Structure formats: structure tokens, C-alpha cells
Amino acid sequence: MNWQQYRISGIQAGSADAQRIEVAVMDVADRYGLKDATRTSLVSNTLIFVTEPDVKQFHTDVGVRIYADSAIVDVMAGFGPRVPRFVQVSNALGKSLAAEFGERCVVLPATERVRDGLASYR
């Protein structure tokens, strides 16, 4: 599965840090052609959700949700082959979040990913 997850600790909805995450996601989204679809998100406590428009299979999505005292950032492109856009977006967003939040931002290994509250952003 094409899924990368980051956790940024110490984030509350509506905080300045939450806004910084939204700006970082939109910056990467703009660079790689993803569009804001936050209003259509099906996940509770979504801060922002962007998706690759007009791509039916293996579209790259980025969703950010509040979970406990953290922001969970999901970069996904579904089951199947590793698609270039997913790799580009995941790498760019990881670098951006690490630069912005330092040690507060960690990559979660598959065995530690937060699935609570995650059904599907779409």
C-alpha cells in the first residue's frame, strides 16, 4: 500500500502550529498539482485534505487530522504500484514538516500508524 504517515506532537486544532501545517501542505500541494478538498473529507477532525484531481486510480491524497495531542499527516495513493507522484509528494512534505517542526515530527513505521478515526478521506 502507498501510505506514509507522520505524527507532529503538541498540535491543537486552531493553533498557530496547525496553521503552519496547513501552509506546508498547501505549498507541497501547489507544487505537485493537488487541490484542496477539505470540505469533502469523511474523516473526523480533518485540518486539511488535498487530492490529485482527475486521477481515477492511484491518485495521491494528503490528509491531516487531529488525534489526541498530535497532528497525523497521511500521504496515500492506494493499493498497487508505487506511483511517482506519491513518492514526490511524500518526500517533499516530509522534508517540509521536518524543517518546520524538527524533532516534533516523526515518520511512523507501518506497525505504529494511527488508524483510529481513519476510514477514508474520500
Secondary structure as UniProt FT lines:
FT   STRAND          2..9
FT   TURN            13..14
FT   HELIX           16..32
FT   STRAND          35..36
FT   HELIX           38..40
FT   TURN            44..45
FT   STRAND          46..51
FT   TURN            53..54
FT   STRAND          61..67
FT   TURN            68..69
FT   STRAND          70..78
FT   HELIX           84..101
FT   HELIX           102..104
FT   STRAND          105..108
FT   HELIX           110..112
FT   TURN            116..117
//
